[in-house]
């Protein structure tokens, strides 16, 4: 079985204690028999703790919480998405009182948000909140607290509930809440969303997807699948013959949540296909990749089929 390794931060890979190379966001692979039960250790820098695991069928069917596994055509891709820090001292980054709630951002290995009021919650919020700026705002007349960390935004209600958490391009507070969110697509697409607010929850009332970059003909099929996934104007990629059937495509392709470049092994097996890997959630931290290819005539897609 071919096993691909990726890591959220540069690291080295050890197999049964022997150095096997570097690991980062570019795919590196080994060919292995799962019955050999190989001990893998991935060691990052930046004072982060390594992770280790045995390559086995159990690992690929039920990954630990620091790992995402993607399965496709007898191959597996292992992505280490989180390393624990060796630094475990508690350090308060930001603290304030808001509408009777004590809001605290602190680090203890990871960065956390604690909200103490009528209820209590604590959640990891990511390294972008190692520096925090807070502003009191209002949506539909209800007070909210906006926490900014880099390009991240968290909104907390007057009752101490976390209403929103995402990376943003812009945010506008008023009678409604308007926000722009980036998609990691080849057209640099953005979602521009508008929410109403009743004092308890945000409700999406309007949304549009804006694609900012023109599409290179060599990656038109990736742009199409990403546009379909992000509710963009994907029909513009279809031929006049296929466009009338655009409404059937979501049922045909299913509920995929990502689009990926096929592996080197796939390209060697299917050198003439213009294909993309569609990512389907299977269970917690486990995903299935299915490959779909397109035929393009006169710059438009006029056939889509599984490979």
BAKEFI-162416 format. One record per residue: x, y, z of N, C-alpha, C in turn; residue in three letters. Coordinates in nm, 3 decimals. Each point is the difference from the previous one (the first is absolute). Last residue first. Example, Ala and Ser with C-alpha at 12.3 -4.5 7.8 and 13.67 -1.06 7.14 Angstrom:
2
neast:nnorth:nup:caeast:canorth:caup:ceast:cnorth:cup:resn
1.285:-0.225:0.708:0.082:0.119:0.006:-0.077:0.109:0.073:Ser $
0.029:-0.572:-0.007:-0.089:0.119:0.000:0.090:0.120:0.000:Ala $
END
This chain:
307
neast:nnorth:nup:caeast:canorth:caup:ceast:cnorth:cup:resn
-1.338:0.815:-1.254:0.117:-0.072:-0.049:0.031:-0.111:0.100:Unk $
-0.473:0.305:-0.148:0.094:-0.052:0.102:0.114:-0.076:-0.067:Unk $
-0.262:0.423:-0.239:-0.014:-0.144:0.025:0.102:-0.044:0.106:Unk $
-0.231:0.426:-0.337:0.058:-0.023:0.133:-0.021:-0.146:0.034:Unk $
-0.031:0.378:-0.451:-0.022:-0.132:0.056:0.075:-0.011:0.132:Unk $
-0.001:0.398:-0.267:-0.122:-0.059:-0.055:-0.019:-0.146:0.041:Unk $
0.271:0.512:0.103:-0.013:-0.139:0.042:-0.129:-0.057:-0.058:Unk $
0.305:0.408:-0.225:-0.110:-0.029:0.092:-0.005:-0.150:0.030:Unk $
0.301:0.227:-0.323:0.016:0.070:0.126:-0.111:-0.022:0.102:Unk $
0.022:-0.223:-0.433:-0.014:0.145:-0.020:0.002:0.076:0.133:Unk $
-0.036:-0.478:0.117:-0.008:0.039:-0.140:-0.024:0.150:-0.009:Unk $
0.149:-0.418:0.379:-0.016:0.142:-0.030:0.001:0.020:-0.151:Unk $
-0.083:-0.397:0.419:0.037:0.022:-0.139:-0.033:0.144:-0.034:Unk $
0.118:-0.255:0.500:-0.088:0.076:-0.090:0.054:-0.008:-0.142:Unk $
0.020:-0.297:0.514:0.068:0.066:-0.112:-0.103:0.072:-0.086:Unk $
0.072:-0.210:0.540:-0.090:0.029:-0.112:0.078:0.077:-0.105:Unk $
0.084:-0.318:0.488:0.049:0.076:-0.114:-0.106:0.012:-0.109:Unk $
0.015:-0.055:0.568:-0.047:-0.061:-0.123:0.042:0.089:-0.116:Unk $
0.118:-0.085:0.560:0.023:0.078:-0.121:-0.048:-0.081:-0.120:Unk $
-0.112:0.020:0.564:0.017:-0.081:-0.120:0.021:0.095:-0.118:Unk $
0.081:0.038:0.573:-0.058:0.048:-0.125:0.029:-0.098:-0.113:Unk $
0.017:0.108:0.585:0.020:-0.098:-0.107:-0.078:0.042:-0.124:Unk $
-0.006:0.213:0.448:0.140:-0.001:-0.044:0.028:-0.100:-0.113:Unk $
-0.462:-0.077:0.203:0.090:0.097:0.062:0.144:-0.022:-0.045:Unk $
-0.314:-0.197:-0.349:-0.028:0.011:0.144:0.103:0.098:0.057:Unk $
-0.076:-0.010:-0.466:-0.048:-0.134:0.032:-0.040:-0.009:0.146:Unk $
0.061:0.409:-0.408:0.014:-0.042:0.140:-0.062:-0.138:0.022:Unk $
0.214:0.181:-0.469:-0.128:-0.028:0.065:0.024:-0.041:0.145:Unk $
0.252:0.251:-0.466:0.018:-0.050:0.137:-0.136:-0.011:0.068:Unk $
0.223:-0.012:-0.530:-0.104:0.060:0.083:0.002:-0.068:0.136:Unk $
0.370:0.074:-0.427:-0.048:-0.083:0.109:-0.102:0.076:0.082:Unk $
0.124:0.042:-0.546:0.019:0.058:0.133:-0.051:-0.100:0.103:Unk $
0.164:0.020:-0.572:-0.075:-0.049:0.116:0.033:0.078:0.125:Unk $
0.075:-0.089:-0.544:-0.007:0.126:0.074:-0.089:-0.025:0.121:Unk $
0.301:-0.374:-0.297:-0.124:0.047:0.060:0.018:0.138:0.064:Unk $
0.332:-0.303:-0.218:-0.074:0.085:-0.094:-0.127:0.060:0.060:Unk $
0.314:-0.313:0.226:0.075:0.118:-0.046:-0.080:0.096:-0.086:Unk $
-0.058:-0.394:0.361:-0.099:0.065:-0.086:0.060:0.127:-0.060:Unk $
0.260:-0.283:0.283:-0.098:-0.099:-0.044:-0.099:0.058:-0.100:Unk $
0.328:0.278:0.198:0.071:-0.101:-0.077:-0.096:-0.105:-0.055:Unk $
-0.167:0.335:0.287:0.035:0.056:-0.130:0.075:-0.100:-0.087:Unk $
-0.107:-0.123:0.444:-0.120:0.011:-0.081:0.034:0.051:-0.140:Unk $
0.345:-0.013:0.319:-0.038:-0.136:-0.042:-0.123:0.003:-0.089:Unk $
0.140:0.400:0.208:0.091:-0.037:-0.110:-0.037:-0.137:-0.056:Unk $
-0.404:0.247:0.238:0.136:-0.038:0.034:0.082:-0.030:-0.125:Unk $
-0.421:0.358:0.004:0.030:-0.144:0.006:0.147:-0.027:0.030:Unk $
-0.258:0.440:0.175:0.077:-0.043:-0.117:0.026:-0.149:0.011:Unk $
-0.438:0.225:0.235:0.143:-0.019:0.014:0.064:-0.042:-0.131:Unk $
-0.465:0.215:0.286:0.049:-0.036:-0.133:0.152:-0.007:0.009:Unk $
-0.459:-0.026:0.368:0.132:0.047:-0.041:0.032:-0.048:-0.140:Unk $
-0.403:-0.109:0.236:0.037:0.118:0.078:0.139:0.052:-0.034:Unk $
-0.460:-0.310:-0.216:0.144:0.007:0.024:0.034:0.133:0.067:Unk $
-0.444:-0.291:-0.119:0.036:0.108:0.091:0.150:-0.004:0.031:Unk $
-0.230:-0.184:-0.479:-0.011:-0.020:0.144:0.054:0.117:0.081:Unk $
-0.055:-0.102:-0.499:0.132:0.001:0.061:-0.004:-0.020:0.151:Unk $
-0.406:0.009:-0.258:0.089:-0.093:-0.069:0.135:-0.011:0.072:Unk $
-0.327:0.315:0.144:-0.041:-0.137:0.034:0.096:-0.101:-0.060:Unk $
0.073:0.443:-0.111:0.025:-0.017:0.143:-0.044:-0.138:0.048:Unk $
-0.080:0.134:-0.455:0.140:-0.031:0.029:0.027:-0.021:0.149:Unk $
-0.415:0.130:-0.252:0.016:-0.141:0.038:0.140:-0.031:0.052:Unk $
-0.143:0.435:-0.173:-0.069:-0.029:0.126:0.015:-0.143:0.047:Unk $
0.169:0.155:-0.425:0.080:0.047:0.112:-0.062:-0.035:0.135:Unk $
-0.127:-0.074:-0.487:-0.002:-0.107:0.102:0.079:0.040:0.125:Unk $
-0.033:0.279:-0.396:-0.138:-0.025:0.045:-0.010:-0.106:0.109:Unk $
0.437:0.104:-0.200:-0.054:0.101:0.092:-0.144:-0.027:0.043:Unk $
0.266:-0.252:-0.338:-0.003:-0.049:0.138:-0.066:0.097:0.097:Unk $
0.049:0.104:-0.470:-0.069:-0.129:0.007:-0.014:-0.049:0.144:Unk $
0.244:0.400:-0.107:-0.144:0.020:-0.019:-0.079:-0.131:0.009:Unk $
0.456:0.012:0.274:-0.036:0.018:-0.140:-0.150:0.024:-0.012:Unk $
0.281:0.132:0.453:-0.064:-0.111:-0.071:-0.032:0.036:-0.144:Unk $
0.182:0.284:0.367:0.103:-0.092:-0.048:-0.057:-0.109:-0.090:Unk $
-0.269:0.329:0.225:0.078:0.069:-0.104:0.112:-0.088:-0.055:Unk $
-0.291:-0.126:0.368:-0.056:-0.027:-0.133:0.080:0.067:-0.110:Unk $
0.077:0.050:0.482:0.072:-0.108:-0.067:-0.052:-0.027:-0.141:Unk $
-0.007:0.375:0.385:-0.068:-0.007:-0.130:0.069:-0.107:-0.086:Unk $
0.019:-0.056:0.539:0.028:0.105:-0.096:-0.079:-0.018:-0.128:Unk $
0.045:-0.264:0.438:-0.125:0.064:-0.044:0.026:0.122:-0.089:Unk $
0.327:-0.327:0.175:-0.016:0.124:0.076:-0.123:0.080:-0.043:Unk $
0.124:-0.422:-0.209:0.007:-0.025:0.144:-0.033:0.125:0.082:Unk $
0.034:0.027:-0.475:-0.118:-0.078:0.039:-0.004:-0.020:0.151:Unk $
0.380:0.202:-0.175:-0.114:0.091:-0.012:-0.129:-0.070:0.038:Unk $
0.395:-0.255:-0.020:0.002:0.090:0.116:-0.118:0.096:-0.004:Unk $
0.060:-0.288:-0.366:-0.039:-0.077:0.118:-0.002:0.088:0.125:Unk $
0.149:0.205:-0.403:-0.140:-0.041:-0.009:-0.044:-0.073:0.127:Unk $
0.454:0.121:-0.048:-0.083:0.117:0.026:-0.148:-0.037:-0.003:Unk $
0.309:-0.330:-0.123:0.007:0.026:0.144:-0.091:0.119:0.037:Unk $
0.042:-0.101:-0.455:-0.080:-0.102:0.068:0.006:0.016:0.152:Unk $
0.263:0.284:-0.282:-0.143:0.032:-0.007:-0.084:-0.102:0.075:Unk $
0.497:0.069:-0.081:-0.061:-0.039:0.128:-0.149:0.030:0.002:Unk $
0.272:0.092:-0.382:0.059:-0.126:0.047:-0.062:-0.047:0.130:Unk $
-0.110:0.423:-0.208:-0.065:-0.114:-0.068:0.054:-0.133:0.050:Unk $
-0.021:0.439:0.311:0.089:-0.053:-0.103:-0.064:-0.125:-0.060:Unk $
-0.277:0.404:0.245:0.045:-0.138:0.006:0.090:-0.035:-0.117:Unk $
-0.100:0.485:0.292:-0.040:-0.079:-0.116:0.065:-0.137:0.005:Unk $
-0.113:0.277:0.451:0.104:-0.021:-0.098:-0.054:-0.077:-0.120:Unk $
-0.275:0.118:0.385:0.080:0.119:-0.026:0.105:-0.016:-0.110:Unk $
-0.518:-0.181:0.179:0.126:-0.055:-0.047:0.086:0.117:-0.053:Unk $
-0.436:-0.065:0.360:0.067:0.089:-0.094:0.134:-0.062:-0.036:Unk $
-0.512:-0.143:0.228:0.140:-0.036:-0.017:0.060:0.087:-0.111:Unk $
-0.435:0.067:0.370:0.044:-0.013:-0.139:0.149:-0.032:0.000:Unk $
-0.479:0.047:0.347:0.137:-0.041:-0.023:0.030:-0.002:-0.149:Unk $
-0.393:0.110:0.439:0.045:0.026:-0.138:0.145:-0.041:-0.012:Unk $
-0.247:-0.077:0.399:-0.114:0.047:-0.080:0.040:0.031:-0.144:Unk $
0.154:-0.285:0.493:0.041:0.044:-0.134:-0.123:0.040:-0.081:Unk $
0.058:0.023:0.541:-0.068:-0.077:-0.104:0.038:0.055:-0.136:Unk $
0.168:-0.006:0.563:0.009:0.060:-0.132:-0.068:-0.092:-0.101:Unk $
-0.124:0.033:0.544:0.079:-0.065:-0.105:-0.001:0.083:-0.127:Unk $
-0.174:0.165:0.424:0.043:-0.135:0.040:0.089:-0.065:-0.105:Unk $
-0.203:0.438:-0.042:0.050:0.002:0.137:0.047:-0.135:0.048:Unk $
-0.152:0.090:-0.446:-0.115:0.015:0.090:0.042:0.004:0.146:Unk $
0.196:0.089:-0.545:0.033:-0.038:0.137:-0.118:0.030:0.090:Unk $
0.184:-0.077:-0.566:-0.087:0.067:0.096:0.034:-0.053:0.139:Unk $
0.338:0.018:-0.443:-0.073:-0.075:0.102:-0.095:0.094:0.075:Unk $
0.325:-0.064:-0.488:-0.075:0.091:0.087:-0.086:-0.083:0.094:Unk $
0.475:-0.058:-0.352:-0.119:-0.050:0.070:-0.064:0.111:0.085:Unk $
0.380:-0.149:-0.408:-0.052:0.122:0.062:-0.136:-0.034:0.058:Unk $
0.463:-0.288:-0.168:-0.143:-0.003:0.033:-0.035:0.131:0.069:Unk $
0.411:-0.127:-0.372:-0.041:0.049:0.131:-0.151:-0.021:0.017:Unk $
0.461:-0.183:-0.332:-0.142:0.028:0.024:-0.023:0.044:0.144:Unk $
0.400:-0.107:-0.323:-0.002:0.090:0.117:-0.143:0.042:0.033:Unk $
0.140:-0.332:-0.331:-0.052:0.129:-0.047:-0.004:0.103:0.112:Unk $
0.140:-0.452:0.074:0.092:0.053:-0.101:-0.050:0.131:-0.060:Unk $
-0.123:-0.136:0.515:-0.022:-0.053:-0.134:0.093:0.065:-0.100:Unk $
-0.148:0.006:0.525:0.132:-0.031:-0.055:-0.011:-0.064:-0.137:Unk $
-0.334:0.371:0.248:0.012:-0.141:-0.033:0.140:-0.023:-0.056:Unk $
-0.201:0.410:0.344:0.078:-0.053:-0.112:-0.023:-0.150:-0.016:Unk $
-0.339:0.396:0.199:0.084:-0.113:0.039:0.071:-0.054:-0.122:Unk $
-0.309:0.455:0.210:0.063:-0.063:-0.114:0.097:-0.106:0.048:Unk $
-0.474:0.264:0.210:0.137:-0.048:0.014:0.047:-0.061:-0.132:Unk $
-0.422:0.284:0.308:0.051:-0.034:-0.133:0.148:-0.035:0.013:Unk $
-0.480:0.063:0.316:0.144:-0.024:0.003:0.043:-0.045:-0.138:Unk $
-0.427:0.340:0.156:0.037:-0.139:-0.026:0.152:-0.011:0.013:Unk $
-0.171:0.399:0.118:-0.129:-0.068:0.014:0.012:-0.148:-0.035:Unk $
0.459:0.154:0.090:-0.110:0.096:-0.013:-0.132:-0.068:0.024:Unk $
0.575:-0.082:-0.115:-0.101:-0.017:0.105:-0.105:0.109:-0.016:Unk $
0.405:-0.265:-0.313:-0.079:0.121:0.020:-0.113:-0.030:0.099:Unk $
0.509:-0.202:-0.215:-0.117:-0.024:0.086:-0.068:0.133:0.025:Unk $
0.403:-0.277:-0.346:-0.061:0.121:0.056:-0.116:-0.043:0.090:Unk $
0.302:-0.322:-0.145:0.055:0.106:-0.083:-0.051:0.134:0.048:Unk $
0.073:-0.481:0.297:-0.087:0.090:-0.075:0.082:0.095:-0.088:Unk $
-0.023:-0.500:0.318:0.088:0.098:-0.061:-0.085:0.086:-0.094:Unk $
-0.242:-0.223:0.426:0.054:-0.031:-0.133:0.107:0.102:-0.036:Unk $
-0.437:-0.102:0.360:0.145:-0.015:0.008:0.051:-0.040:-0.138:Unk $
-0.481:0.156:0.318:0.069:-0.006:-0.129:0.148:-0.016:0.025:Unk $
-0.323:0.008:0.360:-0.090:0.005:-0.115:0.069:-0.029:-0.131:Unk $
0.042:-0.108:0.555:0.086:0.029:-0.115:-0.085:-0.011:-0.126:Unk $
-0.179:0.137:0.509:0.008:-0.103:-0.103:0.096:0.043:-0.111:Unk $
-0.157:0.252:0.405:0.122:-0.081:0.015:0.011:-0.113:-0.100:Unk $
-0.337:0.364:0.045:-0.027:-0.112:0.090:0.122:-0.090:0.019:Unk $
-0.006:0.375:-0.299:-0.016:0.055:0.135:-0.030:-0.111:0.102:Unk $
0.279:-0.144:-0.437:-0.127:0.066:0.028:-0.003:0.054:0.143:Unk $
0.424:-0.078:-0.357:-0.061:-0.054:0.122:-0.125:0.081:0.033:Unk $
0.369:-0.114:-0.438:-0.106:0.086:0.053:-0.066:-0.071:0.117:Unk $
0.495:-0.008:-0.302:-0.094:-0.074:0.085:-0.100:0.100:0.054:Unk $
0.401:-0.030:-0.420:-0.101:0.073:0.076:-0.086:-0.099:0.078:Unk $
0.518:0.052:-0.299:-0.108:-0.076:0.065:-0.095:0.090:0.076:Unk $
0.427:0.101:-0.237:-0.119:0.009:-0.084:-0.116:-0.083:0.055:Unk $
0.338:0.158:0.350:0.042:-0.011:-0.140:-0.120:0.022:-0.090:Unk $
-0.203:-0.017:0.407:0.136:-0.053:0.011:0.052:-0.026:-0.139:Unk $
-0.448:0.241:0.296:0.078:-0.010:-0.123:0.138:-0.055:0.033:Unk $
-0.532:0.031:0.220:0.141:-0.026:0.028:0.072:-0.021:-0.133:Unk $
-0.491:0.230:0.189:0.078:-0.050:-0.113:0.146:-0.013:0.042:Unk $
-0.517:0.021:0.247:0.142:0.028:0.014:0.073:-0.066:-0.116:Unk $
-0.534:0.203:0.073:0.088:-0.115:-0.021:0.143:0.045:0.021:Unk $
-0.562:0.177:0.076:0.145:0.016:0.015:0.073:-0.132:-0.024:Unk $
-0.471:0.165:-0.234:0.050:-0.085:0.109:0.152:0.018:0.012:Unk $
-0.274:0.207:-0.348:-0.025:0.061:0.129:0.049:-0.080:0.119:Unk $
0.071:-0.133:-0.459:-0.146:0.012:0.018:-0.034:0.054:0.139:Unk $
0.473:-0.080:0.016:-0.067:-0.055:-0.118:-0.150:0.002:0.030:Unk $
0.492:0.245:0.200:-0.142:-0.034:0.014:-0.049:-0.054:-0.133:Unk $
0.504:0.064:0.303:-0.081:0.033:-0.116:-0.146:-0.029:0.031:Unk $
0.534:0.047:0.232:-0.141:-0.020:0.027:-0.081:0.054:-0.118:Unk $
0.521:-0.198:0.002:-0.087:0.116:-0.020:-0.143:-0.039:0.036:Unk $
0.570:-0.176:0.035:-0.142:-0.017:0.028:-0.076:0.130:-0.023:Unk $
0.491:-0.299:-0.123:-0.060:0.134:0.009:-0.151:-0.019:0.015:Unk $
0.483:-0.324:0.061:-0.145:0.021:-0.008:-0.034:0.148:0.010:Unk $
0.407:-0.416:-0.093:-0.016:0.143:0.028:-0.146:0.034:-0.029:Unk $
0.107:-0.433:-0.043:0.107:0.025:0.097:0.009:0.148:0.033:Unk $
-0.304:-0.250:-0.316:-0.046:0.081:0.113:0.106:0.011:0.110:Unk $
0.056:-0.265:-0.400:-0.018:0.138:-0.046:-0.044:0.092:0.114:Unk $
0.062:-0.488:0.041:0.113:0.087:0.028:-0.018:0.143:-0.046:Unk $
-0.418:-0.334:0.153:0.105:0.010:-0.101:0.102:0.109:0.028:Unk $
-0.399:-0.176:0.261:-0.035:0.096:-0.105:0.113:0.026:-0.099:Unk $
-0.241:-0.361:0.414:0.121:0.043:-0.070:-0.037:0.091:-0.116:Unk $
-0.313:-0.033:0.444:0.023:-0.058:-0.132:0.133:0.046:-0.056:Unk $
-0.384:-0.005:0.449:0.141:0.020:-0.034:0.027:-0.074:-0.130:Unk $
-0.439:0.191:0.353:0.052:-0.074:-0.115:0.146:0.032:-0.018:Unk $
-0.476:0.062:0.349:0.146:0.004:-0.014:0.040:-0.080:-0.123:Unk $
-0.466:0.297:0.206:0.060:-0.128:-0.033:0.150:0.018:-0.012:Unk $
-0.216:0.366:0.141:-0.103:-0.092:0.044:0.043:-0.144:-0.027:Unk $
0.404:0.238:-0.054:-0.118:0.081:0.030:-0.105:-0.090:0.061:Unk $
0.519:-0.004:-0.257:-0.063:-0.033:0.128:-0.114:0.098:0.025:Unk $
0.357:-0.193:-0.408:-0.112:0.091:0.025:-0.071:-0.047:0.127:Unk $
0.502:-0.067:-0.297:-0.084:-0.038:0.113:-0.109:0.106:0.018:Unk $
0.379:-0.184:-0.394:-0.096:0.103:0.040:-0.087:-0.057:0.110:Unk $
0.533:-0.126:-0.195:-0.137:-0.033:0.037:-0.081:0.127:0.027:Unk $
0.492:-0.231:-0.232:-0.069:0.124:0.038:-0.148:-0.031:0.019:Unk $
0.422:-0.358:0.089:-0.079:0.062:-0.106:-0.059:0.131:0.051:Unk $
0.316:-0.152:0.291:0.023:-0.093:-0.110:-0.068:0.050:-0.125:Unk $
-0.145:0.258:0.317:0.055:-0.107:0.083:0.025:-0.118:-0.094:Unk $
-0.194:0.556:-0.001:0.076:-0.108:-0.063:0.046:-0.097:0.107:Unk $
-0.444:0.368:-0.054:0.126:-0.037:0.065:0.068:-0.111:-0.080:Unk $
-0.445:0.379:0.051:0.079:-0.072:-0.100:0.134:-0.032:0.065:Unk $
-0.518:0.140:0.200:0.144:-0.017:0.014:0.056:-0.076:-0.120:Unk $
-0.465:0.265:0.237:0.055:-0.051:-0.125:0.151:-0.004:0.014:Unk $
-0.469:0.031:0.318:0.144:0.016:0.004:0.058:-0.069:-0.123:Unk $
-0.511:0.227:0.091:0.081:-0.117:-0.033:0.149:0.036:0.011:Unk $
-0.376:0.313:0.051:-0.004:-0.099:0.108:0.079:-0.126:-0.025:Unk $
-0.007:0.359:-0.324:-0.139:-0.035:0.031:-0.010:-0.111:0.105:Unk $
0.474:0.061:-0.102:-0.096:0.046:-0.100:-0.138:-0.053:0.035:Unk $
0.564:0.057:0.171:-0.138:-0.034:0.037:-0.093:0.063:-0.102:Unk $
0.535:-0.181:-0.060:-0.091:0.113:0.020:-0.133:-0.052:0.052:Unk $
0.552:-0.140:-0.177:-0.112:-0.027:0.091:-0.084:0.126:0.016:Unk $
0.459:-0.269:-0.277:-0.101:0.108:0.001:-0.109:-0.039:0.098:Unk $
0.404:-0.256:-0.027:0.024:0.090:-0.113:-0.092:0.121:0.005:Unk $
0.218:-0.376:0.370:-0.119:0.073:-0.040:0.037:0.101:-0.108:Unk $
0.228:-0.486:0.145:0.028:0.142:-0.019:-0.126:0.069:-0.051:Unk $
0.220:-0.499:0.222:-0.120:0.078:-0.031:0.037:0.147:-0.008:Unk $
0.326:-0.440:-0.108:-0.034:0.103:0.099:-0.123:0.077:-0.047:Unk $
0.240:-0.360:-0.240:-0.128:-0.027:0.066:-0.036:0.103:0.107:Unk $
0.333:-0.132:-0.461:-0.022:0.105:0.100:-0.138:-0.017:0.060:Unk $
0.148:-0.267:-0.361:0.068:-0.043:0.123:-0.021:0.100:0.113:Unk $
-0.361:-0.081:-0.408:0.119:0.075:0.039:0.063:-0.061:0.124:Unk $
-0.296:-0.266:-0.391:-0.006:0.065:0.130:0.131:0.075:0.027:Unk $
-0.229:-0.100:-0.492:0.103:-0.045:0.093:-0.019:0.074:0.132:Unk $
-0.307:-0.112:-0.485:0.021:0.069:0.128:0.112:-0.068:0.078:Unk $
-0.157:-0.144:-0.435:-0.053:0.137:-0.001:0.023:0.075:0.130:Unk $
0.174:-0.424:-0.337:0.011:0.039:0.142:-0.039:0.147:0.009:Unk $
-0.118:-0.394:-0.374:0.031:0.141:0.021:0.000:0.028:0.150:Unk $
0.015:-0.428:-0.387:-0.004:0.032:0.143:0.046:0.144:0.018:Unk $
-0.203:-0.349:-0.407:0.072:0.125:0.027:-0.020:0.035:0.147:Unk $
-0.037:-0.470:-0.339:-0.042:0.076:0.118:0.088:0.123:0.014:Unk $
-0.181:-0.408:-0.394:0.101:0.089:0.057:-0.057:0.069:0.123:Unk $
-0.256:-0.294:-0.286:0.105:-0.079:0.062:0.115:0.082:0.055:Unk $
-0.378:0.222:-0.207:0.055:-0.101:-0.093:0.116:-0.079:0.060:Unk $
-0.129:0.375:0.316:-0.036:0.001:-0.141:0.070:-0.111:-0.074:Unk $
-0.081:0.293:0.516:0.016:-0.129:-0.066:-0.045:0.009:-0.145:Unk $
0.175:0.321:0.449:-0.072:0.002:-0.126:0.030:-0.129:-0.074:Unk $
0.038:0.230:0.535:0.036:-0.105:-0.095:-0.092:0.008:-0.121:Unk $
0.195:0.324:0.448:-0.105:-0.026:-0.099:0.051:-0.106:-0.096:Unk $
0.141:0.150:0.542:0.028:-0.047:-0.135:-0.127:-0.007:-0.084:Unk $
0.048:0.082:0.482:0.100:0.091:-0.057:0.023:-0.025:-0.149:Unk $
-0.301:-0.266:0.282:-0.054:0.134:-0.023:0.102:0.098:-0.056:Unk $
0.013:-0.538:-0.115:0.000:0.082:0.123:-0.034:0.145:-0.033:Unk $
-0.188:-0.405:-0.318:0.119:0.081:0.028:-0.010:0.070:0.135:Unk $
-0.216:-0.426:-0.254:-0.039:0.079:0.117:0.119:0.085:0.044:Unk $
0.025:-0.277:-0.386:-0.146:0.000:0.013:-0.048:0.085:0.117:Unk $
0.465:-0.065:-0.103:-0.060:0.061:-0.118:-0.153:0.000:0.005:Unk $
0.259:-0.202:0.351:0.034:0.142:-0.007:-0.075:0.066:-0.115:Unk $
-0.032:-0.467:0.042:-0.078:0.069:0.104:0.026:0.150:-0.004:Unk $
0.250:-0.287:-0.278:-0.136:0.017:-0.052:-0.086:0.075:0.101:Unk $
0.519:0.101:0.027:-0.085:-0.119:0.009:-0.136:0.029:-0.061:Unk $
0.508:0.221:0.173:-0.077:-0.012:-0.123:-0.078:-0.131:0.005:Unk $
0.152:0.280:0.441:0.029:-0.116:-0.082:-0.086:0.005:-0.126:Unk $
0.187:0.433:0.304:-0.110:-0.093:-0.022:0.051:-0.118:-0.082:Unk $
0.130:0.533:0.248:0.041:-0.131:-0.049:-0.119:-0.093:-0.006:Unk $
0.190:0.564:0.049:-0.109:-0.097:0.009:0.053:-0.134:-0.053:Unk $
0.251:0.469:0.239:-0.022:-0.093:-0.110:-0.126:-0.084:0.022:Unk $
0.074:0.513:0.191:0.020:-0.140:0.035:-0.024:-0.090:-0.121:Unk $
0.192:0.525:0.000:-0.123:-0.078:0.001:0.031:-0.146:0.029:Unk $
0.300:0.405:-0.066:-0.032:-0.044:0.137:-0.136:-0.069:0.008:Unk $
0.211:0.137:-0.420:-0.073:0.106:0.071:-0.049:-0.043:0.138:Unk $
0.069:-0.369:-0.392:0.086:0.093:0.071:-0.085:0.093:0.085:Unk $
-0.133:-0.528:-0.132:0.003:0.138:-0.049:0.106:0.082:0.074:Unk $
-0.104:-0.546:-0.119:0.063:0.089:0.097:0.007:0.141:-0.058:Unk $
-0.240:-0.520:-0.042:0.012:0.125:-0.073:0.040:0.108:0.100:Unk $
-0.010:-0.577:-0.054:0.014:0.115:0.090:0.023:0.123:-0.086:Unk $
-0.175:-0.557:-0.038:0.028:0.130:-0.063:0.010:0.107:0.108:Unk $
0.020:-0.573:-0.059:-0.012:0.111:0.094:0.044:0.128:-0.070:Unk $
-0.217:-0.468:-0.217:0.115:0.089:0.007:-0.027:0.113:0.099:Unk $
-0.221:-0.457:-0.157:-0.016:0.076:0.123:0.120:0.093:0.025:Unk $
-0.128:-0.345:-0.355:0.135:0.016:0.058:-0.002:0.085:0.127:Unk $
-0.384:-0.082:-0.284:0.023:-0.109:0.094:0.139:0.008:0.064:Unk $
-0.146:0.299:-0.349:-0.055:0.035:0.132:0.022:-0.109:0.103:Unk $
0.314:0.129:-0.419:-0.099:-0.103:0.030:-0.052:0.027:0.141:Unk $
0.227:0.364:-0.373:0.008:-0.080:0.122:-0.110:-0.104:0.005:Unk $
0.277:0.436:-0.274:-0.082:-0.117:-0.031:0.018:-0.098:0.115:Unk $
0.041:0.563:-0.004:0.069:-0.128:0.008:-0.097:-0.107:-0.049:Unk $
0.052:0.584:-0.057:-0.068:-0.127:0.019:0.099:-0.114:0.023:Unk $
-0.130:0.582:-0.009:0.108:-0.099:-0.005:-0.063:-0.135:0.031:Unk $
-0.197:0.529:-0.141:-0.015:-0.144:0.022:0.134:-0.074:-0.011:Unk $
-0.073:0.511:0.177:0.019:-0.068:-0.127:0.002:-0.151:0.025:Unk $
-0.025:0.323:0.352:-0.127:0.001:-0.072:0.013:-0.056:-0.142:Unk $
0.344:-0.180:0.351:-0.062:0.132:0.009:-0.131:-0.004:-0.077:Unk $
0.470:-0.315:0.172:-0.145:-0.001:-0.021:-0.050:0.143:0.014:Unk $
0.504:-0.305:-0.087:-0.079:0.112:0.050:-0.147:-0.015:-0.035:Unk $
0.348:-0.432:0.077:-0.017:0.118:-0.084:-0.084:0.107:0.066:Unk $
0.148:-0.432:0.189:-0.052:-0.035:-0.133:-0.025:0.121:-0.087:Unk $
0.273:-0.222:0.481:-0.038:0.120:-0.074:-0.040:-0.037:-0.142:Unk $
-0.054:-0.347:0.410:0.098:0.043:-0.099:-0.052:0.120:-0.077:Unk $
-0.247:-0.256:0.343:0.115:0.066:0.061:0.103:0.052:-0.096:Unk $
-0.414:-0.212:-0.138:0.068:-0.095:0.089:0.131:0.058:0.052:Unk $
-0.145:0.329:-0.305:-0.069:-0.128:-0.014:0.079:-0.105:0.076:Unk $
-0.060:0.579:-0.027:0.080:-0.116:0.037:-0.086:-0.125:-0.014:Unk $
0.003:0.552:-0.181:-0.068:-0.128:0.016:0.102:-0.106:0.037:Unk $
-0.043:0.575:0.058:0.070:-0.114:-0.058:-0.077:-0.127:0.032:Unk $
-0.168:0.540:-0.081:0.037:-0.101:0.099:0.086:-0.105:-0.069:Unk $
-0.307:0.510:-0.067:0.112:-0.086:-0.040:0.046:-0.091:0.113:Unk $
-0.509:0.136:-0.006:0.124:0.077:0.018:0.117:-0.090:-0.037:Unk $
-0.434:-0.165:-0.051:-0.038:0.142:0.004:0.120:0.091:0.019:Unk $
0.019:-0.490:-0.250:0.001:0.059:0.133:-0.032:0.147:-0.008:Unk $
-0.013:-0.525:-0.286:0.002:0.146:-0.002:-0.007:0.051:0.144:Unk $
0.075:-0.493:-0.318:0.008:0.072:0.127:0.003:0.150:-0.027:Unk $
-0.162:-0.507:-0.248:0.050:0.136:-0.016:-0.002:0.068:0.137:Unk $
0.004:-0.534:-0.198:-0.038:0.089:0.109:0.067:0.136:-0.025:Unk $
-0.140:-0.491:-0.276:0.077:0.124:-0.002:-0.055:0.095:0.107:Unk $
0.012:-0.560:-0.025:-0.086:0.119:0.000:0.089:0.124:0.000:Unk $
END
